[in-house]
Amino acid sequence: MEKPTQPVIKVYGTRGSSACYNIRDFLHRSDVPFQWIDLASDEQARGGAELSGRDAQRLPVCEFPDGTRVEHATVRRVLEKLGWFRNPSLEEYDLAIYGAGPAGLSAAVNGASEGLKTILIERYAVGGQAACSPKIENYLGFPEGISGAELAERAREQACRFGAEILISRAGVRGELVAGKGVGYLEDGTKIIARASVCATGVDYRKLGLPNEDRFSGAGVYYGAGASEAMLCSREEVYLVGGGNSAGQAALHFARYATGVNM
């Protein structure tokens, strides 16, 4: 995942950790250059992350280009270090958009470019599920295709250039109409008041429904993780459940690295 021409975040952790996967997945979807250091042994932990075998609870460790180290890192702590976690700057907006996938980003660009005070709320990473796609070939303006992460980053930059505010890692839990205005309540208690609201919340992945699925989620069982996890699957047998275009695309992506891919 490393881009040699840019400073990278070093992420130290173990393959079987869902916390480590969450950070890898978030950085990949957000198009942030990073280097994954797999600590497969106590020796590697001592040499790389400067941890002893008894310090596994301090993983994952993120080391930033300025030398700062964050132990027991979470997506929220990474966001704060990157300066991406912020609160609304206004008490009221013209337009509030819930969901920062391609539809939400497009709405933010259109609204902010017309001078509307616009805020965009996203529960995970900008780009939504599209950000995990290794290549999108049917989006207007990119005849040669573009990665989902790059498309999301370009759209984010464009929306911000027009003055849209973006709240990342903030989920809405309920909404109501008060005096003709929409009020959205976020899970941390933040209240968003807007003259108009757009719900572009997308969909959730349909789960397998297997025993212990939640226990292994992000630690062996992954949803939409083809772009971020394929490089880590060398000499492994991969099983993909699903037969849509996304599954076919993921199969081709995994096939470049894995020993075998079964769809």
N, C-alpha and C positions, 0 to 999 in steps of 0.2 A: 504493500500500500504506500510505500515511501516514495515521495517525489524529491529527488536529489537537489533540485534547484530551490526548494523551499524549506524553511525550518519545520521540523516535525515534532509531534508529541510522541514520546516513547511510552508505551503501555506495557507494563510487566504484569504477568498473571499466568493462570493455568487454563488449559483448554476446557476443563470440566466445570468452569465457573460461569454461571449465568450473569453474574455482576460484570465479569470481564467481557462477556459477549455483548451486553447492553452498551458498554462504552465503545467497543469496536464498531458495533452496528450504528450507533449514533454518529460517531466521527465519520464513518464512511458515507452515510446518508447526507451528512452536512458538508461533504467535500472538504474535510479538514485533513491534511496530510498527517499520517501517523505511522509509527513502526511498532509492530507487535513483537514482544519478546516473550516466548513461551518458556516458563520456568518449570521444566520437566523434572528437575532434581533439586535437592537441598544445596548442592554445590553451585548450581546456576543461580539460585535465589541469593546465596551469599555474595557471589561475584557480581551479578547484574543488578539486582534490586537492593543489595546490601541488607538482606534479611536473613535471619536464621531459620532453620526448619520449623521452629516453634512459632514463627511470626506469620503463618499463612493467613491469619485473620486480618492482617494489615494489607492484604491484596484486595483488589488490584492497586498498583502504584502507577501514577501518571507523572512523568517527568516532562516539564515544559521547556521550550527553547531558552527561556531566561534563567533556567537552572532550578526553578521552583519544583519541589516534589510534593505531590498530594497522595497520602496513603489512605487506604480504604476508600478509594475514589468512587464517586457515583456520577451519573449523568448530570445531576444538579450541580455538584461541585465543579465539574469540568465546565459547565455553562458559566458559572460565576467567575472562574478563572479566565475564561475567554472574554468576559465582559458582555455576554449575551443575555444574562438573566436580569430583567429589569421590570419595573412596575409602570403602570400607565402614567403618562405625564399630564393628562387632562382629566377633568371631572366628567366631561361629556363629549361624545364624538358624533359626527354626522353618520358614520358608517362603521359597524362592527361586523367582522367576518370571523366565523368559527370554522377552523380547518384550513391548513396551509398547504394543501395539495395543489396540483395545477389549476383547479377551478378557483380555489380561494386566493391563490397568488394572482391569477388573472383579474379577479374582482378587485383586489387591492390595488393593482397597477391602474386599472380603469378608474376606480373611485378617487384615488389620490391624485392622478393626473388631471382630474377635473376640479381639483381644489377642495375636495371633501376631506375633512379631518377623519382619517381612516386608521382603524386598529385591527390587527390580524392576530387571532389567538390560535395557537397550535399546541396540542397536548404532548407531542413527542418531538419530531424533527421536521424542519421545513421541507416540503416536497411530498410528504405523506408516503403512501406505498409506492408511488412512482419513483421516489428517490432511491429505492433499492433495486431498480431495474438497471442491468448493465448496458442496455441500449434501447432507446425509444425511437422508432422509425416512422411513426404516424402522427407526429406533432407538427403543426403548421410552422413553416419557416426553417426546418432542419431536414432537407431532402436526403442528406447522408446519414441521418440519425444522430443521436446525442445520448449520453448517459443520463439516467434519471437524476443523479446527484448534481451533475453540471447544469442541467436544465433548471433544477430547483434553485441553485446558487445564482444563476443569471436572473431568474425571476425575482428572487429575494433582493438582489442588488438594485434591480429596476424599481421595485416597489419602494424601497428605502430612499432611492434618489428622488422620488416624487413626494417623500415626506410621510409615508405610511409607517406606523409603529408596529413592531412584531413582538409578541410575547411568546416565548418558547417554553416548553415543558410546563404548560399551564392548561389544565382541563376545565371545561365548563361542566357544571353539574345540574343547573336548572336555569330556567328563564321565565320572565313574566312581562306583561305589558302594564305600564304605569303611566297614566296621563298621556297616552299616545306614544310613549317611548318604550323601546325594548331595554330590559334590564337583564343582563347575564351575570350569574353568580359563578365564580371560579372555585375550585376545590379548596383553595387557601383562604377563602373569604373575600377576595377582591371582587368588587362590583363594577361592571362595565355598563354604562348608560349610553345609548345611541338612538338617534332618530330613525335609523333603519338598520336592520340586522340581516345578514346572509348566513345561512347554514350550509356549509360545504364540507360536511364531516366525513364523507366517504363511507367506506365499509370496513368491517372487521374480517379477518381471515376465518374461514370455516375450519374449525378444529377437527381433529381425528376422533376425539371422544374416547381415547384409550385410557386404561388404568395408569395412574402416576404420570399422566401427560404433563400436568403443571409442574411436577417435580423436576422433570427433565427438559422443560422448555428453556431454551438458551444454553443447554448443556448436553447436546446430543440430538435434540428435536428442535428444528428451526422452521419459522414461517417467513417466507419472502427474503431469505438470507443469502441467496445465490451470489450476489455481487460481493458481499463482504466476507463470506466464508469459503468460497471456492479455492482460493490460494492455500488455505490451511488443510485441504483434503488430499494432499499428495499421498499416494500409496494407500488410500482408503477406498472402501466400497460405499457408494452413496445410493440411497433410495429416495426417489421423488414420488410423492403421492399427488396425483392430479394429471390431467391430460390437456389442459388449455394451452394457449399460446405462451403464457408465462412459464409453464412447466417445460415446454419444449425449449424455450430460450435458456432456462436454467440448466437443462440437461446438456446443451451445447457448451455452456459456460463451465460447468463442472468437469466435462469430459476433457478439458485442456489440462486438468491437474489430477483428477482422481484415477485410481486403478480401474474402476468400473462404475458405470452409472446405470441404474435400473429405474425405469419410469413406469 
